[in-house]
Structures are given as C-alpha cells and as structure tokens.
Amino acid sequence: MARSRILNLANFEQFTAINLLSDPGHVGGPVVIPNCVQIVLNYTQQDLKTCHNVLYGRVGGIPSPTVAQADAIFSALSSGAQYTALKAFQSSLGSFSGVSLRNVHTPNNPILTSTGTAVPGTGAGVTYPNEVAVVVTLRTANVGVQNRGRMYIPNWTSDASAAGNVVLGSAITALQNWANTIAAALSAQGYTWVIGQPARSQYTGTTGTVHPARAATSIVITSASVRNNTWDSQRRRGLR
C-alpha cells in the first residue's frame, strides 16, 4: 500500500502569474494620435493569408487622406529599381498587395485602400514559411524602446539565404535600399514618417518602477536600417 504525505499549505508562498504579453499601460479603444494618418503596407502570402506593416505619417494640421494618396504611395514603393531588386528575393506565390490609409487624428474614420494591382515577387527559390521575416529597425532621435520601431518584411524564398542559414548580403542590400525609399514616398504625399505613440495610462512595472501616463504623440523617424543578417520570425503570421 502506497504511503501518502500531507503537506501544510501554510508553508507555501502564493504565486501570481504574470502575462508577459500584456501591456499594463494600454488604453482601450480606437487608436488616436494627433495630426497623424495610419499607413498600412499590405501583403498577401503564399496561402492567401494577409499580413501588414503598420506605419504612421504626420501632417501639420488635420489630415485628410485620399485613395489617390494611397495609390501614389503604393506605386512609389512597389515599382522602380529598389523594389525590382528586392522582389527578386521574394516569392512569386505572395505579393505586395497595396497600401491603406486611415485618419487617426480622430477615432473611427474609414480605411482608404489603394486600387493598384498587387505586385508578386519574382524569386524562383523555395518559399519560406509565413512567419519567416527580415527586420527593418526604425530609429528616432530619442532613446528607449518606446522610441523605436520594427518592420517585419515577409514573403522570402531560399534565393535570399546564404551559407550558415543567414540572409544573403545582396538581399540585405536590396531591402536596405528599398527601406530608404519609404520616407520620400510618404513625403511626396505630404506626410512625415513618424513613430506613432498612442496614449498610455500610468502603471507600476514588475520591478516596482512607476511609469507615468503619456499623452498620444508622434516622433520623427531618422533612419530605417537592416541591422544584421539574421532571419527573424513573426510567429502569429504562421498560426493556422
């Protein structure tokens, strides 16, 4: 007969679970950032799932985005020598499918989407899984995690891979050159490329640090760079 053992629960310290993915300063509701437009780069992946890069552009007054602006930004980013070089490393089963704009100066404005034809990649290699990406890091003149951003670029093929399972140098150069065109594409439509920062409420971090409330604002992006040759992952793009 197996022996049983009685444990005194008073000897145990209560454990509180912490959700590392939660944002304790998050303010619910629609995103509202003064003088800004949300600019979304839309992609279609090999299984017809969609994914996005969410950017922000700022104007001097109240923004008034149009479909014509979305068309112009999409055309600027999906044509020309820089994108032609980049799409040679991207899958013909996926595409850069359009640009969407939304005025977020006030809540609940409509989404305006470009009407141009999606542009597929021209890479002949094996298409990598949906979650595989290369990261473009966005920097501002300010320090701190809240003053940086990332773009996870999708739709890569084995054409972009080098020995050691790293990103091919010429693929990095192509992505860097394309990233350098984004600010000009937005500027041509009257937008300054910025990091959009929604309002946050005050909260106390897990180490006891008090983080003060922050009003919604935006900070000018000073550089967009591909910092390394490591493949990255956006896991939710691979979820079924």
C-alpha positions in Angstrom: 0.0 0.0 0.0 1.5 3.4 -1.1 2.2 5.8 1.7 0.5 9.3 1.5 2.1 12.5 2.5 0.3 15.6 3.9 1.7 19.0 3.1 1.0 22.1 5.1 -0.2 24.7 2.6 0.7 27.5 5.0 4.4 26.7 4.2 3.9 27.7 0.5 4.1 31.2 -0.9 1.3 32.2 -3.2 2.4 32.5 -6.8 0.9 35.2 -9.0 1.1 34.5 -12.8 2.3 37.4 -15.0 1.3 37.6 -18.6 4.5 38.8 -20.3 2.5 39.7 -23.5 0.1 42.0 -21.7 0.6 45.8 -21.7 -0.3 47.3 -18.3 -0.3 50.8 -19.7 -2.6 50.1 -22.6 -5.7 52.4 -23.0 -8.6 50.6 -24.7 -10.5 51.9 -27.7 -9.6 53.2 -31.1 -6.0 54.5 -31.8 -6.0 58.3 -31.7 -2.8 60.2 -32.5 -2.9 63.9 -33.2 -2.2 65.0 -36.8 -1.4 61.5 -37.9 -2.5 59.0 -40.5 -2.1 55.3 -40.1 -0.3 54.0 -43.2 -0.5 50.2 -43.6 1.5 48.2 -46.1 -0.5 45.1 -47.1 1.0 41.8 -48.2 -0.6 38.5 -49.4 1.3 35.4 -48.5 1.6 32.0 -50.3 -1.6 30.6 -48.7 -3.5 33.8 -49.4 -3.3 34.9 -45.8 -2.6 38.6 -45.3 -0.1 40.4 -43.2 0.8 44.0 -42.6 3.4 46.7 -41.7 1.7 49.5 -39.7 3.4 52.9 -40.2 2.4 56.4 -39.3 2.6 59.7 -41.2 2.2 63.2 -39.6 0.9 66.4 -41.2 1.0 70.0 -39.9 -2.8 70.2 -39.4 -5.8 67.9 -39.6 -5.0 65.1 -42.0 -7.3 64.3 -45.0 -6.1 61.1 -46.6 -7.4 60.0 -50.0 -7.4 56.9 -52.2 -5.2 58.9 -54.7 -2.5 59.2 -51.9 -2.7 55.5 -51.1 -2.3 54.8 -54.9 0.7 57.1 -55.1 2.5 55.6 -52.0 1.8 52.1 -53.2 3.2 52.9 -56.7 6.3 54.5 -55.3 7.0 51.5 -53.1 6.1 48.7 -55.5 8.0 50.0 -58.6 11.4 51.3 -59.5 14.8 49.9 -59.3 14.8 49.4 -55.5 11.7 47.3 -55.4 12.6 45.4 -58.5 15.9 44.3 -56.8 14.0 43.4 -53.6 11.3 41.3 -55.2 13.9 39.0 -56.8 14.3 37.5 -53.3 10.6 37.3 -52.6 8.1 34.6 -53.5 6.0 34.6 -56.7 3.3 32.9 -54.6 3.0 36.1 -52.5 2.7 39.8 -53.2 2.9 43.3 -52.0 -0.8 43.9 -52.4 -1.5 47.5 -51.5 -1.5 50.5 -49.1 -4.3 51.5 -46.8 -4.7 54.9 -45.1 -6.8 55.9 -42.1 -7.0 59.3 -40.4 -6.3 58.7 -36.7 -6.4 62.3 -35.6 -9.9 61.4 -34.5 -11.4 57.9 -33.9 -13.4 55.7 -36.2 -12.5 57.1 -39.6 -12.8 54.9 -42.7 -10.0 52.9 -44.2 -9.0 54.0 -47.7 -7.2 51.4 -49.8 -5.1 51.7 -52.9 -6.6 50.4 -56.2 -3.4 49.3 -57.9 -2.7 45.7 -58.9 -0.8 43.6 -56.4 2.9 43.1 -57.3 4.2 39.5 -56.8 7.8 38.5 -56.1 10.0 37.1 -58.8 12.1 34.7 -56.7 12.4 31.2 -58.1 13.5 29.5 -54.9 11.5 27.6 -52.3 9.1 29.8 -50.5 9.8 30.1 -46.8 7.1 29.7 -44.1 4.8 32.7 -43.5 6.4 33.6 -40.2 9.9 34.0 -41.6 10.8 37.7 -41.9 13.7 40.1 -42.1 13.5 43.1 -39.8 14.0 46.7 -40.6 14.7 48.8 -37.5 13.2 52.3 -37.2 15.2 54.8 -35.2 14.3 58.3 -33.9 16.5 61.0 -32.2 15.1 59.7 -28.8 16.3 56.7 -26.8 14.2 54.0 -25.2 12.2 51.1 -26.5 9.1 53.3 -27.0 11.0 55.5 -29.4 12.0 52.7 -31.8 10.0 50.6 -34.2 10.3 47.5 -36.4 9.0 46.3 -39.7 8.9 42.6 -40.3 9.1 42.1 -44.1 7.5 38.8 -45.3 7.4 36.6 -48.4 11.1 35.4 -48.7 12.4 32.5 -50.7 15.6 30.4 -50.5 17.1 32.8 -53.0 17.7 35.1 -50.1 19.6 32.6 -47.9 23.3 32.2 -47.6 25.6 29.6 -46.2 25.2 29.3 -42.4 21.4 29.9 -42.8 21.8 33.7 -42.7 20.4 36.3 -45.1 22.3 36.8 -48.3 24.3 40.0 -48.4 22.7 41.2 -51.6 19.2 40.6 -50.2 20.1 42.7 -47.2 21.3 45.5 -49.5 18.2 45.3 -51.6 15.9 45.5 -48.5 18.0 48.4 -47.1 17.8 50.3 -50.4 14.0 49.8 -50.5 13.6 50.9 -46.9 15.4 54.1 -47.7 12.7 55.0 -50.2 9.8 54.9 -47.7 10.4 58.4 -46.2 10.4 60.0 -49.6 7.3 58.1 -50.8 5.4 59.4 -47.7 6.9 62.9 -48.0 5.7 63.2 -51.6 2.1 62.9 -50.3 2.7 65.5 -47.5 3.5 63.0 -44.7 6.4 63.0 -42.3 7.3 59.4 -41.4 6.9 59.0 -37.6 6.6 56.5 -34.8 3.0 56.8 -33.6 2.6 56.6 -29.8 -1.0 56.1 -28.6 -1.9 57.4 -25.1 -0.9 55.3 -22.1 -2.1 55.2 -18.6 0.2 55.2 -15.6 1.3 51.8 -14.3 3.7 50.2 -12.0 6.1 47.7 -13.5 7.0 44.3 -12.1 10.2 45.8 -10.5 8.2 48.5 -8.8 9.1 51.3 -11.2 6.2 53.8 -11.7 5.8 54.6 -15.4 3.9 57.9 -15.8 0.9 58.4 -18.1 1.7 59.6 -21.6 -0.5 61.6 -23.9 -0.7 60.4 -27.5 2.1 61.8 -29.7 4.5 61.0 -32.6 8.2 61.2 -33.1 10.0 61.6 -36.4 11.9 58.6 -37.7 15.5 59.5 -38.5 16.6 56.1 -40.0 15.4 52.8 -41.3 18.2 50.1 -41.2 18.7 46.4 -41.6 21.0 45.8 -38.7 22.0 42.2 -39.2 21.8 39.1 -41.4 19.7 37.0 -39.0 16.4 35.5 -40.1 13.6 36.7 -37.7 10.1 35.4 -37.0 6.7 36.9 -36.7 5.0 33.9 -35.1 1.4 34.9 -35.4 1.8 35.0 -39.2 2.3 31.3 -39.1 -0.8 30.5 -36.9 -3.4 28.3 -38.6 
